[in-house]
Amino acid sequence: MSQAPSNRNYEGGFGSALMHKDLTLALDAAKGERVASPLGSAAHQLYTLMLSHGAGHKDFSAVIQYLNGEHTSE
């Protein structure tokens, strides 16, 4: 698929910075309701890592590169 984020070096699409923001909001809501969200917390940590490497502009699906250890500092 030519329009898939992976075929565009994960440029454009729904940005990782936006995913991080949305996960932060979801975790805050869960905390307010005293609901555990271990998978949400793990995802938030991954996107925090991506942002720390300057990948906030990359499509959120670029997280696969971080899971596979394929990312590079940008």
N, CA, C and O atoms as a CHARMM CRD file, in Angstrom:
* protein
*
  296
    1    1 MET  N      0.84400  -1.17000   0.00000 PROA 1      0.00000
    2    1 MET  CA     0.00000   0.00000   0.00000 PROA 1      0.00000
    3    1 MET  C      0.88700   1.23000   0.00000 PROA 1      0.00000
    4    1 MET  O      1.61800   1.46700   0.96200 PROA 1      0.00000
    5    2 SER  N      0.83300   1.99900  -1.04500 PROA 2      0.00000
    6    2 SER  CA     1.73100   3.13800  -1.19600 PROA 2      0.00000
    7    2 SER  C      1.49700   4.22900  -0.16300 PROA 2      0.00000
    8    2 SER  O      2.41000   5.00100   0.13100 PROA 2      0.00000
    9    3 GLN  N      0.31500   4.30700   0.38300 PROA 3      0.00000
   10    3 GLN  CA     0.02000   5.36000   1.36000 PROA 3      0.00000
   11    3 GLN  C      0.25100   4.92400   2.80900 PROA 3      0.00000
   12    3 GLN  O      0.02000   5.70900   3.72900 PROA 3      0.00000
   13    4 ALA  N      0.69500   3.70800   3.02100 PROA 4      0.00000
   14    4 ALA  CA     0.94800   3.22700   4.37900 PROA 4      0.00000
   15    4 ALA  C      2.08700   4.03700   5.00100 PROA 4      0.00000
   16    4 ALA  O      3.06600   4.33900   4.31800 PROA 4      0.00000
   17    5 PRO  N      1.97800   4.39000   6.27600 PROA 5      0.00000
   18    5 PRO  CA     3.03100   5.15900   6.92400 PROA 5      0.00000
   19    5 PRO  C      4.42400   4.53300   6.78700 PROA 5      0.00000
   20    5 PRO  O      5.41800   5.24700   6.65500 PROA 5      0.00000
   21    6 SER  N      4.49000   3.22000   6.81900 PROA 6      0.00000
   22    6 SER  CA     5.79500   2.55000   6.72300 PROA 6      0.00000
   23    6 SER  C      6.45200   2.77800   5.36800 PROA 6      0.00000
   24    6 SER  O      7.67700   2.72200   5.26000 PROA 6      0.00000
   25    7 ASN  N      5.66300   3.03100   4.34500 PROA 7      0.00000
   26    7 ASN  CA     6.20500   3.31200   3.01700 PROA 7      0.00000
   27    7 ASN  C      6.62100   4.77400   2.85600 PROA 7      0.00000
   28    7 ASN  O      7.18100   5.15200   1.82700 PROA 7      0.00000
   29    8 ARG  N      6.35000   5.58600   3.86300 PROA 8      0.00000
   30    8 ARG  CA     6.71400   6.99600   3.83600 PROA 8      0.00000
   31    8 ARG  C      7.66100   7.33000   4.98600 PROA 8      0.00000
   32    8 ARG  O      7.70300   8.47200   5.44400 PROA 8      0.00000
   33    9 ASN  N      8.41800   6.34400   5.45200 PROA 9      0.00000
   34    9 ASN  CA     9.32300   6.51700   6.59000 PROA 9      0.00000
   35    9 ASN  C      8.57300   7.05600   7.80700 PROA 9      0.00000
   36    9 ASN  O      9.13000   7.79900   8.61500 PROA 9      0.00000
   37   10 TYR  N      7.31500   6.67400   7.92600 PROA 10     0.00000
   38   10 TYR  CA     6.44600   7.05300   9.04000 PROA 10     0.00000
   39   10 TYR  C      6.25500   8.56600   9.15500 PROA 10     0.00000
   40   10 TYR  O      5.99200   9.07700  10.24300 PROA 10     0.00000
   41   11 GLU  N      6.38600   9.27800   8.04600 PROA 11     0.00000
   42   11 GLU  CA     6.16500  10.72900   8.04300 PROA 11     0.00000
   43   11 GLU  C      4.68100  11.00300   7.84900 PROA 11     0.00000
   44   11 GLU  O      3.98900  10.27300   7.13900 PROA 11     0.00000
   45   12 GLY  N      4.20700  12.05600   8.48500 PROA 12     0.00000
   46   12 GLY  CA     2.80300  12.43100   8.36900 PROA 12     0.00000
   47   12 GLY  C      1.91600  11.50500   9.17800 PROA 12     0.00000
   48   12 GLY  O      2.39200  10.76800  10.04200 PROA 12     0.00000
   49   13 GLY  N      0.65000  11.54600   8.89800 PROA 13     0.00000
   50   13 GLY  CA    -0.29000  10.70100   9.63100 PROA 13     0.00000
   51   13 GLY  C     -0.59300  11.27000  11.00300 PROA 13     0.00000
   52   13 GLY  O     -0.38200  12.45700  11.25400 PROA 13     0.00000
   53   14 PHE  N     -1.09000  10.41800  11.89000 PROA 14     0.00000
   54   14 PHE  CA    -1.41400  10.82200  13.25500 PROA 14     0.00000
   55   14 PHE  C     -0.11900  10.78500  14.05800 PROA 14     0.00000
   56   14 PHE  O      0.41300   9.71000  14.33400 PROA 14     0.00000
   57   15 GLY  N      0.37700  11.93200  14.42400 PROA 15     0.00000
   58   15 GLY  CA     1.69000  12.05700  15.04500 PROA 15     0.00000
   59   15 GLY  C      1.82700  11.37700  16.39300 PROA 15     0.00000
   60   15 GLY  O      0.86200  11.26300  17.14900 PROA 15     0.00000
   61   16 SER  N      3.02400  10.93200  16.68100 PROA 16     0.00000
   62   16 SER  CA     3.33100  10.30100  17.96500 PROA 16     0.00000
   63   16 SER  C      3.13700  11.27200  19.12200 PROA 16     0.00000
   64   16 SER  O      2.76300  10.86400  20.22100 PROA 16     0.00000
   65   17 ALA  N      3.39100  12.56800  18.87800 PROA 17     0.00000
   66   17 ALA  CA     3.17700  13.56400  19.93200 PROA 17     0.00000
   67   17 ALA  C      1.69400  13.64500  20.29800 PROA 17     0.00000
   68   17 ALA  O      1.34400  13.81400  21.46600 PROA 17     0.00000
   69   18 LEU  N      0.82500  13.52300  19.29100 PROA 18     0.00000
   70   18 LEU  CA    -0.61200  13.52900  19.56600 PROA 18     0.00000
   71   18 LEU  C     -1.04300  12.26500  20.29800 PROA 18     0.00000
   72   18 LEU  O     -1.89400  12.32300  21.18600 PROA 18     0.00000
   73   19 MET  N     -0.46700  11.13200  19.93700 PROA 19     0.00000
   74   19 MET  CA    -0.77900   9.88900  20.64100 PROA 19     0.00000
   75   19 MET  C     -0.34300  10.00100  22.10200 PROA 19     0.00000
   76   19 MET  O     -1.06500   9.57800  23.00500 PROA 19     0.00000
   77   20 HSD  N      0.83300  10.56900  22.32800 PROA 20     0.00000
   78   20 HSD  CA     1.34100  10.76700  23.69200 PROA 20     0.00000
   79   20 HSD  C      0.37600  11.63700  24.49300 PROA 20     0.00000
   80   20 HSD  O      0.06000  11.33000  25.64300 PROA 20     0.00000
   81   21 LYS  N     -0.09300  12.73200  23.87500 PROA 21     0.00000
   82   21 LYS  CA    -1.04500  13.62700  24.54500 PROA 21     0.00000
   83   21 LYS  C     -2.32800  12.88100  24.88900 PROA 21     0.00000
   84   21 LYS  O     -2.83100  12.99400  26.00700 PROA 21     0.00000
   85   22 ASP  N     -2.85200  12.13000  23.95000 PROA 22     0.00000
   86   22 ASP  CA    -4.09400  11.39600  24.19100 PROA 22     0.00000
   87   22 ASP  C     -3.92100  10.32700  25.27000 PROA 22     0.00000
   88   22 ASP  O     -4.81300  10.11600  26.09100 PROA 22     0.00000
   89   23 LEU  N     -2.78200   9.66300  25.26500 PROA 23     0.00000
   90   23 LEU  CA    -2.52000   8.66700  26.31500 PROA 23     0.00000
   91   23 LEU  C     -2.40700   9.33700  27.67800 PROA 23     0.00000
   92   23 LEU  O     -2.86400   8.79100  28.68200 PROA 23     0.00000
   93   24 THR  N     -1.79900  10.52100  27.71600 PROA 24     0.00000
   94   24 THR  CA    -1.70100  11.27200  28.97700 PROA 24     0.00000
   95   24 THR  C     -3.09300  11.59300  29.49900 PROA 24     0.00000
   96   24 THR  O     -3.37000  11.41800  30.68600 PROA 24     0.00000
   97   25 LEU  N     -3.97100  12.06300  28.61500 PROA 25     0.00000
   98   25 LEU  CA    -5.34400  12.37700  29.01900 PROA 25     0.00000
   99   25 LEU  C     -6.08500  11.13100  29.51300 PROA 25     0.00000
  100   25 LEU  O     -6.79800  11.18400  30.51500 PROA 25     0.00000
  101   26 ALA  N     -5.91200  10.02100  28.80900 PROA 26     0.00000
  102   26 ALA  CA    -6.58100   8.77500  29.20800 PROA 26     0.00000
  103   26 ALA  C     -6.07700   8.28700  30.55900 PROA 26     0.00000
  104   26 ALA  O     -6.86000   7.84300  31.39900 PROA 26     0.00000
  105   27 LEU  N     -4.76600   8.37100  30.76300 PROA 27     0.00000
  106   27 LEU  CA    -4.20300   7.93000  32.04800 PROA 27     0.00000
  107   27 LEU  C     -4.64900   8.83700  33.18500 PROA 27     0.00000
  108   27 LEU  O     -4.91400   8.36000  34.28900 PROA 27     0.00000
  109   28 ASP  N     -4.73600  10.13500  32.93100 PROA 28     0.00000
  110   28 ASP  CA    -5.22900  11.06000  33.95100 PROA 28     0.00000
  111   28 ASP  C     -6.67300  10.74400  34.31700 PROA 28     0.00000
  112   28 ASP  O     -7.04100  10.77500  35.49100 PROA 28     0.00000
  113   29 ALA  N     -7.49500  10.43800  33.30700 PROA 29     0.00000
  114   29 ALA  CA    -8.88900  10.07600  33.57000 PROA 29     0.00000
  115   29 ALA  C     -8.97900   8.78300  34.36600 PROA 29     0.00000
  116   29 ALA  O     -9.77000   8.67500  35.30300 PROA 29     0.00000
  117   30 ALA  N     -8.16400   7.80500  33.98700 PROA 30     0.00000
  118   30 ALA  CA    -8.16200   6.52800  34.71200 PROA 30     0.00000
  119   30 ALA  C     -7.72000   6.72300  36.15700 PROA 30     0.00000
  120   30 ALA  O     -8.29800   6.15000  37.08100 PROA 30     0.00000
  121   31 LYS  N     -6.69800   7.53200  36.33600 PROA 31     0.00000
  122   31 LYS  CA    -6.21500   7.80900  37.70300 PROA 31     0.00000
  123   31 LYS  C     -7.30700   8.48400  38.53200 PROA 31     0.00000
  124   31 LYS  O     -7.49200   8.16400  39.70600 PROA 31     0.00000
  125   32 GLY  N     -8.03300   9.42600  37.90700 PROA 32     0.00000
  126   32 GLY  CA    -9.11600  10.11200  38.60500 PROA 32     0.00000
  127   32 GLY  C    -10.22200   9.17700  39.03900 PROA 32     0.00000
  128   32 GLY  O    -10.90700   9.43100  40.03000 PROA 32     0.00000
  129   33 GLU  N    -10.39500   8.11000  38.31100 PROA 33     0.00000
  130   33 GLU  CA   -11.41700   7.11300  38.63800 PROA 33     0.00000
  131   33 GLU  C    -10.84200   5.92600  39.40900 PROA 33     0.00000
  132   33 GLU  O    -11.54600   4.96200  39.70900 PROA 33     0.00000
  133   34 ARG  N     -9.55700   6.01500  39.72000 PROA 34     0.00000
  134   34 ARG  CA    -8.86600   4.93600  40.44700 PROA 34     0.00000
  135   34 ARG  C     -8.93600   3.60400  39.70700 PROA 34     0.00000
  136   34 ARG  O     -9.20100   2.55200  40.28900 PROA 34     0.00000
  137   35 VAL  N     -8.68700   3.69000  38.39900 PROA 35     0.00000
  138   35 VAL  CA    -8.69200   2.50200  37.54100 PROA 35     0.00000
  139   35 VAL  C     -7.26000   2.25200  37.07400 PROA 35     0.00000
  140   35 VAL  O     -6.60500   3.15300  36.54900 PROA 35     0.00000
  141   36 ALA  N     -6.78300   1.03800  37.26600 PROA 36     0.00000
  142   36 ALA  CA    -5.44200   0.68300  36.80900 PROA 36     0.00000
  143   36 ALA  C     -5.43300   0.58000  35.28900 PROA 36     0.00000
  144   36 ALA  O     -6.38900   0.10700  34.67400 PROA 36     0.00000
  145   37 SER  N     -4.34000   1.03000  34.70300 PROA 37     0.00000
  146   37 SER  CA    -4.20300   0.95300  33.25600 PROA 37     0.00000
  147   37 SER  C     -2.76300   0.58000  32.90600 PROA 37     0.00000
  148   37 SER  O     -2.02000   1.39500  32.35900 PROA 37     0.00000
  149   38 PRO  N     -2.37300  -0.65500  33.22300 PROA 38     0.00000
  150   38 PRO  CA    -0.97300  -1.03400  32.99400 PROA 38     0.00000
  151   38 PRO  C     -0.54900  -1.00500  31.53300 PROA 38     0.00000
  152   38 PRO  O      0.58100  -0.62000  31.23500 PROA 38     0.00000
  153   39 LEU  N     -1.41700  -1.39700  30.62200 PROA 39     0.00000
  154   39 LEU  CA    -1.05500  -1.35200  29.20100 PROA 39     0.00000
  155   39 LEU  C     -0.99700   0.08400  28.69600 PROA 39     0.00000
  156   39 LEU  O     -0.13700   0.42800  27.88600 PROA 39     0.00000
  157   40 GLY  N     -1.90700   0.91600  29.17200 PROA 40     0.00000
  158   40 GLY  CA    -1.87100   2.33000  28.82300 PROA 40     0.00000
  159   40 GLY  C     -0.59200   2.98400  29.32100 PROA 40     0.00000
  160   40 GLY  O      0.01000   3.80600  28.62900 PROA 40     0.00000
  161   41 SER  N     -0.18500   2.61300  30.52500 PROA 41     0.00000
  162   41 SER  CA     1.05600   3.15000  31.08700 PROA 41     0.00000
  163   41 SER  C      2.27500   2.70700  30.28200 PROA 41     0.00000
  164   41 SER  O      3.19100   3.49400  30.04300 PROA 41     0.00000
  165   42 ALA  N      2.27700   1.45700  29.87200 PROA 42     0.00000
  166   42 ALA  CA     3.40000   0.94500  29.06900 PROA 42     0.00000
  167   42 ALA  C      3.45300   1.66000  27.72100 PROA 42     0.00000
  168   42 ALA  O      4.53300   2.03000  27.26000 PROA 42     0.00000
  169   43 ALA  N      2.29900   1.85700  27.08600 PROA 43     0.00000
  170   43 ALA  CA     2.25900   2.57100  25.80900 PROA 43     0.00000
  171   43 ALA  C      2.72800   4.00900  25.99300 PROA 43     0.00000
  172   43 ALA  O      3.47000   4.53100  25.16100 PROA 43     0.00000
  173   44 HSD  N      2.30600   4.64400  27.06700 PROA 44     0.00000
  174   44 HSD  CA     2.71500   6.02500  27.35000 PROA 44     0.00000
  175   44 HSD  C      4.23500   6.10800  27.48800 PROA 44     0.00000
  176   44 HSD  O      4.85100   7.05400  26.99700 PROA 44     0.00000
  177   45 GLN  N      4.83400   5.13600  28.14300 PROA 45     0.00000
  178   45 GLN  CA     6.29500   5.11400  28.29400 PROA 45     0.00000
  179   45 GLN  C      6.98100   4.98300  26.93700 PROA 45     0.00000
  180   45 GLN  O      7.99800   5.63100  26.69300 PROA 45     0.00000
  181   46 LEU  N      6.43800   4.15800  26.06200 PROA 46     0.00000
  182   46 LEU  CA     7.01200   4.01100  24.71900 PROA 46     0.00000
  183   46 LEU  C      6.94300   5.32500  23.93900 PROA 46     0.00000
  184   46 LEU  O      7.91500   5.71400  23.29100 PROA 46     0.00000
  185   47 TYR  N      5.81400   6.00100  24.00000 PROA 47     0.00000
  186   47 TYR  CA     5.69200   7.25800  23.27600 PROA 47     0.00000
  187   47 TYR  C      6.52800   8.35600  23.92500 PROA 47     0.00000
  188   47 TYR  O      7.00200   9.25700  23.23300 PROA 47     0.00000
  189   48 THR  N      6.71600   8.29700  25.22700 PROA 48     0.00000
  190   48 THR  CA     7.63200   9.23400  25.88800 PROA 48     0.00000
  191   48 THR  C      9.04700   9.02200  25.36500 PROA 48     0.00000
  192   48 THR  O      9.76700   9.99000  25.12000 PROA 48     0.00000
  193   49 LEU  N      9.44900   7.77500  25.19300 PROA 49     0.00000
  194   49 LEU  CA    10.75900   7.45400  24.62500 PROA 49     0.00000
  195   49 LEU  C     10.87800   8.00600  23.21300 PROA 49     0.00000
  196   49 LEU  O     11.89200   8.60800  22.85900 PROA 49     0.00000
  197   50 MET  N      9.84700   7.80300  22.41000 PROA 50     0.00000
  198   50 MET  CA     9.88000   8.31500  21.04500 PROA 50     0.00000
  199   50 MET  C     10.05500   9.83300  21.02600 PROA 50     0.00000
  200   50 MET  O     10.86200  10.36100  20.26100 PROA 50     0.00000
  201   51 LEU  N      9.29900  10.52700  21.86600 PROA 51     0.00000
  202   51 LEU  CA     9.41200  11.98000  21.91800 PROA 51     0.00000
  203   51 LEU  C     10.79400  12.41500  22.37000 PROA 51     0.00000
  204   51 LEU  O     11.32200  13.41200  21.87800 PROA 51     0.00000
  205   52 SER  N     11.38700  11.67600  23.30400 PROA 52     0.00000
  206   52 SER  CA    12.72600  12.03600  23.78300 PROA 52     0.00000
  207   52 SER  C     13.78300  11.86700  22.69400 PROA 52     0.00000
  208   52 SER  O     14.85600  12.46700  22.76500 PROA 52     0.00000
  209   53 HSD  N     13.47600  11.04900  21.68800 PROA 53     0.00000
  210   53 HSD  CA    14.37400  10.86800  20.54900 PROA 53     0.00000
  211   53 HSD  C     13.99500  11.76700  19.37000 PROA 53     0.00000
  212   53 HSD  O     14.52800  11.60900  18.27200 PROA 53     0.00000
  213   54 GLY  N     13.08300  12.70100  19.59500 PROA 54     0.00000
  214   54 GLY  CA    12.71100  13.63500  18.53900 PROA 54     0.00000
  215   54 GLY  C     11.78700  13.07500  17.48900 PROA 54     0.00000
  216   54 GLY  O     11.73700  13.59200  16.37300 PROA 54     0.00000
  217   55 ALA  N     11.04800  12.02300  17.81900 PROA 55     0.00000
  218   55 ALA  CA    10.18500  11.38000  16.83200 PROA 55     0.00000
  219   55 ALA  C      8.71000  11.73800  17.00600 PROA 55     0.00000
  220   55 ALA  O      7.83700  10.99700  16.55400 PROA 55     0.00000
  221   56 GLY  N      8.42800  12.85900  17.65300 PROA 56     0.00000
  222   56 GLY  CA     7.04300  13.26600  17.86100 PROA 56     0.00000
  223   56 GLY  C      6.28900  13.53200  16.57300 PROA 56     0.00000
  224   56 GLY  O      5.06400  13.42500  16.54200 PROA 56     0.00000
  225   57 HSD  N      7.00400  13.87800  15.50600 PROA 57     0.00000
  226   57 HSD  CA     6.37900  14.15700  14.20800 PROA 57     0.00000
  227   57 HSD  C      6.07100  12.89400  13.42100 PROA 57     0.00000
  228   57 HSD  O      5.30200  12.93100  12.46100 PROA 57     0.00000
  229   58 LYS  N      6.66500  11.77800  13.82000 PROA 58     0.00000
  230   58 LYS  CA     6.44700  10.51600  13.10300 PROA 58     0.00000
  231   58 LYS  C      5.05000   9.97900  13.39200 PROA 58     0.00000
  232   58 LYS  O      4.49100  10.22000  14.46100 PROA 58     0.00000
  233   59 ASP  N      4.49200   9.24700  12.42900 PROA 59     0.00000
  234   59 ASP  CA     3.20000   8.59500  12.62800 PROA 59     0.00000
  235   59 ASP  C      3.28100   7.70100  13.86400 PROA 59     0.00000
  236   59 ASP  O      4.31900   7.10200  14.14500 PROA 59     0.00000
  237   60 PHE  N      2.17200   7.62300  14.59400 PROA 60     0.00000
  238   60 PHE  CA     2.16900   6.83100  15.82100 PROA 60     0.00000
  239   60 PHE  C      2.55500   5.37400  15.59000 PROA 60     0.00000
  240   60 PHE  O      3.03000   4.71000  16.51200 PROA 60     0.00000
  241   61 SER  N      2.35700   4.86700  14.37100 PROA 61     0.00000
  242   61 SER  CA     2.70000   3.47200  14.09300 PROA 61     0.00000
  243   61 SER  C      4.21500   3.24900  14.01300 PROA 61     0.00000
  244   61 SER  O      4.66500   2.10600  13.93300 PROA 61     0.00000
  245   62 ALA  N      5.00100   4.32500  14.03600 PROA 62     0.00000
  246   62 ALA  CA     6.46200   4.18100  14.05700 PROA 62     0.00000
  247   62 ALA  C      6.93400   3.55100  15.36400 PROA 62     0.00000
  248   62 ALA  O      8.10800   3.21200  15.50900 PROA 62     0.00000
  249   63 VAL  N      6.01700   3.39800  16.30900 PROA 63     0.00000
  250   63 VAL  CA     6.37400   2.75400  17.57700 PROA 63     0.00000
  251   63 VAL  C      6.94200   1.35100  17.32300 PROA 63     0.00000
  252   63 VAL  O      7.71300   0.83700  18.13400 PROA 63     0.00000
  253   64 ILE  N      6.56200   0.73800  16.20500 PROA 64     0.00000
  254   64 ILE  CA     7.08700  -0.59300  15.88200 PROA 64     0.00000
  255   64 ILE  C      8.60300  -0.56400  15.75300 PROA 64     0.00000
  256   64 ILE  O      9.27700  -1.53500  16.09700 PROA 64     0.00000
  257   65 GLN  N      9.14600   0.55700  15.25400 PROA 65     0.00000
  258   65 GLN  CA    10.60000   0.68600  15.15300 PROA 65     0.00000
  259   65 GLN  C     11.24300   0.66400  16.53800 PROA 65     0.00000
  260   65 GLN  O     12.31900   0.09100  16.71000 PROA 65     0.00000
  261   66 TYR  N     10.60500   1.27100  17.50800 PROA 66     0.00000
  262   66 TYR  CA    11.13800   1.30300  18.86600 PROA 66     0.00000
  263   66 TYR  C     11.00300  -0.05800  19.53400 PROA 66     0.00000
  264   66 TYR  O     11.87900  -0.47100  20.29300 PROA 66     0.00000
  265   67 LEU  N      9.92100  -0.74400  19.25400 PROA 67     0.00000
  266   67 LEU  CA     9.76100  -2.08600  19.80000 PROA 67     0.00000
  267   67 LEU  C     10.77000  -3.06300  19.20800 PROA 67     0.00000
  268   67 LEU  O     11.19900  -4.00000  19.88200 PROA 67     0.00000
  269   68 ASN  N     11.14900  -2.84600  17.95000 PROA 68     0.00000
  270   68 ASN  CA    12.11000  -3.70700  17.27500 PROA 68     0.00000
  271   68 ASN  C     13.55400  -3.23400  17.42200 PROA 68     0.00000
  272   68 ASN  O     14.47200  -3.87000  16.90400 PROA 68     0.00000
  273   69 GLY  N     13.75600  -2.12000  18.12600 PROA 69     0.00000
  274   69 GLY  CA    15.10600  -1.59000  18.29100 PROA 69     0.00000
  275   69 GLY  C     15.69400  -1.02700  17.01000 PROA 69     0.00000
  276   69 GLY  O     16.91400  -0.98800  16.85200 PROA 69     0.00000
  277   70 GLU  N     14.83100  -0.58800  16.08600 PROA 70     0.00000
  278   70 GLU  CA    15.28700  -0.11800  14.77200 PROA 70     0.00000
  279   70 GLU  C     15.37300   1.40500  14.69000 PROA 70     0.00000
  280   70 GLU  O     15.74500   1.94300  13.64700 PROA 70     0.00000
  281   71 HSD  N     15.04300   2.09300  15.75100 PROA 71     0.00000
  282   71 HSD  CA    15.04200   3.55200  15.68900 PROA 71     0.00000
  283   71 HSD  C     16.46000   4.11200  15.70700 PROA 71     0.00000
  284   71 HSD  O     17.40700   3.46500  16.15400 PROA 71     0.00000
  285   72 THR  N     16.56700   5.30500  15.21600 PROA 72     0.00000
  286   72 THR  CA    17.82700   6.03100  15.29200 PROA 72     0.00000
  287   72 THR  C     17.54200   7.40200  15.87200 PROA 72     0.00000
  288   72 THR  O     16.43000   7.91100  15.73400 PROA 72     0.00000
  289   73 SER  N     18.51100   7.99900  16.50800 PROA 73     0.00000
  290   73 SER  CA    18.35400   9.35100  17.02500 PROA 73     0.00000
  291   73 SER  C     18.15200  10.29400  15.86200 PROA 73     0.00000
  292   73 SER  O     18.81800  10.17700  14.83300 PROA 73     0.00000
  293   74 GLU  N     17.25100  11.21000  16.02100 PROA 74     0.00000
  294   74 GLU  CA    16.93700  12.14200  14.92000 PROA 74     0.00000
  295   74 GLU  C     17.34500  13.53000  15.30200 PROA 74     0.00000
  296   74 GLU  O     17.16900  14.46300  14.51800 PROA 74     0.00000
